[in-house]
């Protein structure tokens, strides 16, 4: 999520609904029937230097759950998670999704969307 989104306000999970609505409208206008995938950001960018601006922040687990819910309500054909990893980067602090609490949300949610087999 952008720290400073449209109008200088931080992005929220509702941004997913805005993008998906615009995409569906553009596809309908062009009379195209195409699969639609949501690509949800699951990364953090914390500058090493305090004088460098922070452009993106990772969503909280609750925000990630909300972004997934919104994508499913918009009947996407699939959900991809976009992540970045930093190690010994001169611009950003080290960060890897599997080492962050957000990883459990990303791993858990897709499986929780499907009913379990059996009694």
ChimeraX commands (.cxc) that place a marker at each C-alpha (Angstrom):
marker #1 position 0.00,0.00,0.00 radius 0.5
marker #1 position 1.29,3.46,-0.79 radius 0.5
marker #1 position 2.10,5.59,2.23 radius 0.5
marker #1 position 0.88,8.62,0.27 radius 0.5
marker #1 position -1.76,7.59,-2.23 radius 0.5
marker #1 position -4.22,9.66,-4.22 radius 0.5
marker #1 position -4.77,13.09,-2.70 radius 0.5
marker #1 position -1.86,12.60,-0.31 radius 0.5
marker #1 position -3.82,10.14,1.85 radius 0.5
marker #1 position -2.55,6.63,2.60 radius 0.5
marker #1 position -3.90,3.81,0.45 radius 0.5
marker #1 position -6.43,1.46,2.04 radius 0.5
marker #1 position -7.62,-2.01,1.05 radius 0.5
marker #1 position -10.55,-0.36,-0.78 radius 0.5
marker #1 position -8.02,0.62,-3.46 radius 0.5
marker #1 position -8.37,-2.98,-4.71 radius 0.5
marker #1 position -12.09,-2.37,-5.38 radius 0.5
marker #1 position -11.33,0.86,-7.24 radius 0.5
marker #1 position -8.78,-0.80,-9.53 radius 0.5
marker #1 position -10.89,-3.88,-10.19 radius 0.5
marker #1 position -14.00,-1.79,-10.95 radius 0.5
marker #1 position -12.04,0.35,-13.42 radius 0.5
marker #1 position -10.55,-2.74,-15.06 radius 0.5
marker #1 position -13.94,-4.44,-15.43 radius 0.5
marker #1 position -15.41,-1.22,-16.92 radius 0.5
marker #1 position -12.55,-0.95,-19.43 radius 0.5
marker #1 position -12.94,-4.60,-20.45 radius 0.5
marker #1 position -16.70,-4.16,-20.91 radius 0.5
marker #1 position -16.21,-0.98,-22.94 radius 0.5
marker #1 position -13.77,-2.80,-25.21 radius 0.5
marker #1 position -16.13,-5.79,-25.33 radius 0.5
marker #1 position -13.41,-8.10,-24.10 radius 0.5
marker #1 position -14.01,-11.21,-22.03 radius 0.5
marker #1 position -10.70,-11.85,-20.30 radius 0.5
marker #1 position -9.65,-13.48,-17.03 radius 0.5
marker #1 position -8.98,-10.97,-14.25 radius 0.5
marker #1 position -6.35,-11.55,-11.59 radius 0.5
marker #1 position -5.80,-9.43,-8.50 radius 0.5
marker #1 position -2.15,-8.78,-7.72 radius 0.5
marker #1 position -1.89,-7.87,-4.05 radius 0.5
marker #1 position 1.24,-6.28,-2.61 radius 0.5
marker #1 position 2.80,-8.16,0.29 radius 0.5
marker #1 position 6.04,-6.29,0.88 radius 0.5
marker #1 position 7.56,-3.47,2.89 radius 0.5
marker #1 position 10.04,-0.75,1.98 radius 0.5
marker #1 position 11.67,0.84,5.00 radius 0.5
marker #1 position 14.48,3.22,3.99 radius 0.5
marker #1 position 17.84,2.79,5.71 radius 0.5
marker #1 position 18.23,6.55,5.93 radius 0.5
marker #1 position 15.59,8.54,7.82 radius 0.5
marker #1 position 15.81,11.37,5.27 radius 0.5
marker #1 position 14.64,9.06,2.43 radius 0.5
marker #1 position 10.87,8.91,1.98 radius 0.5
marker #1 position 8.97,5.71,2.60 radius 0.5
marker #1 position 6.81,5.06,-0.46 radius 0.5
marker #1 position 5.18,1.70,0.32 radius 0.5
marker #1 position 4.22,-0.06,3.51 radius 0.5
marker #1 position 3.15,-3.64,3.99 radius 0.5
marker #1 position -0.52,-4.24,4.70 radius 0.5
marker #1 position -1.42,-5.50,8.15 radius 0.5
marker #1 position -2.81,-9.04,8.30 radius 0.5
marker #1 position -6.32,-7.58,8.68 radius 0.5
marker #1 position -5.79,-5.33,5.64 radius 0.5
marker #1 position -4.54,-8.31,3.61 radius 0.5
marker #1 position -7.62,-10.31,4.58 radius 0.5
marker #1 position -9.77,-7.37,3.49 radius 0.5
marker #1 position -7.95,-7.04,0.14 radius 0.5
marker #1 position -8.49,-10.74,-0.54 radius 0.5
marker #1 position -12.17,-10.48,0.43 radius 0.5
marker #1 position -12.65,-7.49,-1.91 radius 0.5
marker #1 position -10.93,-9.32,-4.77 radius 0.5
marker #1 position -13.17,-12.35,-4.29 radius 0.5
marker #1 position -16.29,-10.16,-4.13 radius 0.5
marker #1 position -15.22,-8.76,-7.51 radius 0.5
marker #1 position -15.13,-12.34,-8.79 radius 0.5
marker #1 position -11.49,-12.39,-9.86 radius 0.5
marker #1 position -10.20,-15.49,-11.60 radius 0.5
marker #1 position -7.14,-15.66,-9.40 radius 0.5
marker #1 position -5.09,-13.87,-6.77 radius 0.5
marker #1 position -1.33,-13.36,-6.95 radius 0.5
marker #1 position 0.81,-11.98,-4.15 radius 0.5
marker #1 position 3.56,-9.58,-5.18 radius 0.5
marker #1 position 6.46,-9.47,-2.77 radius 0.5
marker #1 position 9.98,-8.08,-2.70 radius 0.5
marker #1 position 12.94,-9.25,-0.66 radius 0.5
marker #1 position 15.81,-7.09,0.51 radius 0.5
marker #1 position 19.07,-8.29,1.98 radius 0.5
marker #1 position 22.14,-6.11,2.32 radius 0.5
marker #1 position 20.41,-3.48,0.19 radius 0.5
marker #1 position 21.98,-0.03,0.48 radius 0.5
marker #1 position 18.58,1.69,0.23 radius 0.5
marker #1 position 16.12,-0.41,2.25 radius 0.5
marker #1 position 16.25,-2.39,5.48 radius 0.5
marker #1 position 16.34,-6.17,5.12 radius 0.5
marker #1 position 12.89,-7.69,4.66 radius 0.5
marker #1 position 11.54,-11.05,3.49 radius 0.5
marker #1 position 7.89,-12.10,3.54 radius 0.5
marker #1 position 8.52,-15.60,5.01 radius 0.5
marker #1 position 10.21,-13.93,8.00 radius 0.5
marker #1 position 7.28,-11.57,8.67 radius 0.5
marker #1 position 3.96,-12.22,10.50 radius 0.5
marker #1 position 2.14,-11.26,7.27 radius 0.5
marker #1 position 3.37,-14.57,5.80 radius 0.5
marker #1 position 0.95,-16.57,7.95 radius 0.5
marker #1 position -1.97,-14.54,6.60 radius 0.5
marker #1 position -0.85,-14.98,2.99 radius 0.5
marker #1 position -0.32,-18.73,3.48 radius 0.5
marker #1 position -3.48,-19.36,5.49 radius 0.5
marker #1 position -6.11,-17.43,3.56 radius 0.5
marker #1 position -6.09,-19.14,0.15 radius 0.5
marker #1 position -6.51,-22.56,1.75 radius 0.5
marker #1 position -9.29,-21.26,4.00 radius 0.5
marker #1 position -11.36,-20.25,0.97 radius 0.5
marker #1 position -12.07,-23.84,-0.02 radius 0.5
marker #1 position -14.29,-26.19,2.00 radius 0.5
marker #1 position -12.62,-29.20,3.56 radius 0.5
marker #1 position -13.42,-32.60,2.07 radius 0.5
marker #1 position -15.12,-35.22,4.20 radius 0.5
marker #1 position -17.39,-35.13,7.27 radius 0.5
marker link #1:1,2 radius 0.2
marker link #1:2,3 radius 0.2
marker link #1:3,4 radius 0.2
marker link #1:4,5 radius 0.2
marker link #1:5,6 radius 0.2
marker link #1:6,7 radius 0.2
marker link #1:7,8 radius 0.2
marker link #1:8,9 radius 0.2
marker link #1:9,10 radius 0.2
marker link #1:10,11 radius 0.2
marker link #1:11,12 radius 0.2
marker link #1:12,13 radius 0.2
marker link #1:13,14 radius 0.2
marker link #1:14,15 radius 0.2
marker link #1:15,16 radius 0.2
marker link #1:16,17 radius 0.2
marker link #1:17,18 radius 0.2
marker link #1:18,19 radius 0.2
marker link #1:19,20 radius 0.2
marker link #1:20,21 radius 0.2
marker link #1:21,22 radius 0.2
marker link #1:22,23 radius 0.2
marker link #1:23,24 radius 0.2
marker link #1:24,25 radius 0.2
marker link #1:25,26 radius 0.2
marker link #1:26,27 radius 0.2
marker link #1:27,28 radius 0.2
marker link #1:28,29 radius 0.2
marker link #1:29,30 radius 0.2
marker link #1:30,31 radius 0.2
marker link #1:31,32 radius 0.2
marker link #1:32,33 radius 0.2
marker link #1:33,34 radius 0.2
marker link #1:34,35 radius 0.2
marker link #1:35,36 radius 0.2
marker link #1:36,37 radius 0.2
marker link #1:37,38 radius 0.2
marker link #1:38,39 radius 0.2
marker link #1:39,40 radius 0.2
marker link #1:40,41 radius 0.2
marker link #1:41,42 radius 0.2
marker link #1:42,43 radius 0.2
marker link #1:43,44 radius 0.2
marker link #1:44,45 radius 0.2
marker link #1:45,46 radius 0.2
marker link #1:46,47 radius 0.2
marker link #1:47,48 radius 0.2
marker link #1:48,49 radius 0.2
marker link #1:49,50 radius 0.2
marker link #1:50,51 radius 0.2
marker link #1:51,52 radius 0.2
marker link #1:52,53 radius 0.2
marker link #1:53,54 radius 0.2
marker link #1:54,55 radius 0.2
marker link #1:55,56 radius 0.2
marker link #1:56,57 radius 0.2
marker link #1:57,58 radius 0.2
marker link #1:58,59 radius 0.2
marker link #1:59,60 radius 0.2
marker link #1:60,61 radius 0.2
marker link #1:61,62 radius 0.2
marker link #1:62,63 radius 0.2
marker link #1:63,64 radius 0.2
marker link #1:64,65 radius 0.2
marker link #1:65,66 radius 0.2
marker link #1:66,67 radius 0.2
marker link #1:67,68 radius 0.2
marker link #1:68,69 radius 0.2
marker link #1:69,70 radius 0.2
marker link #1:70,71 radius 0.2
marker link #1:71,72 radius 0.2
marker link #1:72,73 radius 0.2
marker link #1:73,74 radius 0.2
marker link #1:74,75 radius 0.2
marker link #1:75,76 radius 0.2
marker link #1:76,77 radius 0.2
marker link #1:77,78 radius 0.2
marker link #1:78,79 radius 0.2
marker link #1:79,80 radius 0.2
marker link #1:80,81 radius 0.2
marker link #1:81,82 radius 0.2
marker link #1:82,83 radius 0.2
marker link #1:83,84 radius 0.2
marker link #1:84,85 radius 0.2
marker link #1:85,86 radius 0.2
marker link #1:86,87 radius 0.2
marker link #1:87,88 radius 0.2
marker link #1:88,89 radius 0.2
marker link #1:89,90 radius 0.2
marker link #1:90,91 radius 0.2
marker link #1:91,92 radius 0.2
marker link #1:92,93 radius 0.2
marker link #1:93,94 radius 0.2
marker link #1:94,95 radius 0.2
marker link #1:95,96 radius 0.2
marker link #1:96,97 radius 0.2
marker link #1:97,98 radius 0.2
marker link #1:98,99 radius 0.2
marker link #1:99,100 radius 0.2
marker link #1:100,101 radius 0.2
marker link #1:101,102 radius 0.2
marker link #1:102,103 radius 0.2
marker link #1:103,104 radius 0.2
marker link #1:104,105 radius 0.2
marker link #1:105,106 radius 0.2
marker link #1:106,107 radius 0.2
marker link #1:107,108 radius 0.2
marker link #1:108,109 radius 0.2
marker link #1:109,110 radius 0.2
marker link #1:110,111 radius 0.2
marker link #1:111,112 radius 0.2
marker link #1:112,113 radius 0.2
marker link #1:113,114 radius 0.2
marker link #1:114,115 radius 0.2
marker link #1:115,116 radius 0.2
marker link #1:116,117 radius 0.2
marker link #1:117,118 radius 0.2
marker link #1:118,119 radius 0.2
view
